[in-house]
């Protein structure tokens, strides 16, 4: 019997959508699966990205053997440029995924230092006491894999992001035969994607989107502008195929999409007939009904190509009546308002906009309930942990497993930071470690949560007031009347009277110091307390109050 227990520690992706990262630990070996980012929620003011907290891994550097990546989406690779300088680990990924990681690391000037190793479905490689065997899964990006991890106490299967598509664009369906074989080998633990555990039935095939796009391109009277995620290589291929069939030329706009298309073409994942993919400079050589533009901006990102076109901020492309715009992606939760604003602006300028509610221009890359049940039935695991999803998705996925006959005691709904310990007979939650958010804000990375985000929320809600006080250098006493400046607190008409009363109040308060020299800490505390109370009584708002002194 093995002496040690296997530990499963999710550091991101459970109880949330995005920033997927999971550690598998046995004795003196740890492997990490994925290292993704999450886009900030509305209350994370000024934050660019959110990445997992890797404190647990940093404390156990000597045990780390490598990071295995399941596929090339941002929520699985986006944290790599930020965590690799701290961990310096080898990365194992399939060919296309490695290409996408390379593009990302090159932007962050870390590519030369990175240790990238190519893996492929059907192969095997060892990392410490683990043997990892990738298998093909169908997702919305080619070269996606799930992982079979052979550990000293049994087999762990990690599904990656998957769906069961019998007509995938790249011709590589999910390896059901491999999964069925596993079912005969007594799988100890299954970790499976829960993103669409709410949806009954099956997820439609990617080929449905290809048919819709082809029909739109065939019928459009003028230019067709299609926006999608830059990493959706399969969707880019579908656009190229449809354009070629109807004698149109494809122009790619947006740096990230151009980089992805170039890299995918070089690696053989994008196939374009001669003359279909064109350089942007050639756009004006063709009539509008022979043009397809591929852009980023499906999530309403302010700096993306489509949003700049919608805002009339793109010098090369302007919307003209007769244009057809296709939003070939669904908004990530929280982005709906941004996307709706972009769609409205495009309609206003005379474009015909087609989005998911009007036609099947997007299908998601995750299995619905019947596919999740099929995976469970094939793999027949002893223990089951739903991963990738908000808490309701994890709970609903757990209910599916129980409905299929799995004992309640063998199904575990866990969250980021929970430590799951198991041996061949038992499984339990053995503790919890800190696994919060790490915020990336410009070039700063760290825990902004406590002070900075609180201050930003305060500023956005109630504004700021700056009190400027002149102090006599020799005597240490207030000279003249304090000045008060505000931004985002009160308007000019209402505000002048309140700020004027505030100036008198500060002057009176500081005059009561009994003639002794004033200390900075006394001034700061007294001004904040007095003005804070006064402003709240007058306006029912609590602006941020900053005090500054000038010696004269």
Protein Blocks (a to p, Z undefined) as FASTA:
>chain_A
ZZbdcddddfbhihpaejiacdddehjaccdehjadddddfklghiabdcddfklmmmmm
mmpgbdcdfbfcfklmmmmmmmmmmnopaddddfklmmmmmmmmmmnopmmmpccdddde
hiacdehjbccdddddddfbehiacdddddfkbccddebjadddfbbfkopacdfklmmm
mmmnopabdcddfklmmbgcjdddfklmmmmmmmmmmmpmbdcdddddfklmmlmmmmmm
mmmmnopacddehjklmmmmmmmmmnopaccdehkaccfklmmmpcfklcccddehilop
akbmklmmmnopafkbccdehiacdddbdddehilmmmmmmmmmmmmnopacddfklpcc
bccfbdcfklmmmmmmmnopabdcdehiafklmmmmmmmmmmnopafklpccddehiacd
ddfkbccdfbdcdddddddehjagcjfklmmmmmmmmmmmnopadddddddfklopaehj
dddddehkacfklmmmmmmmmmmmmmmmmmmnnopacdfklmmmmmmmmmmmmmmmmnop
acddddddddZZ
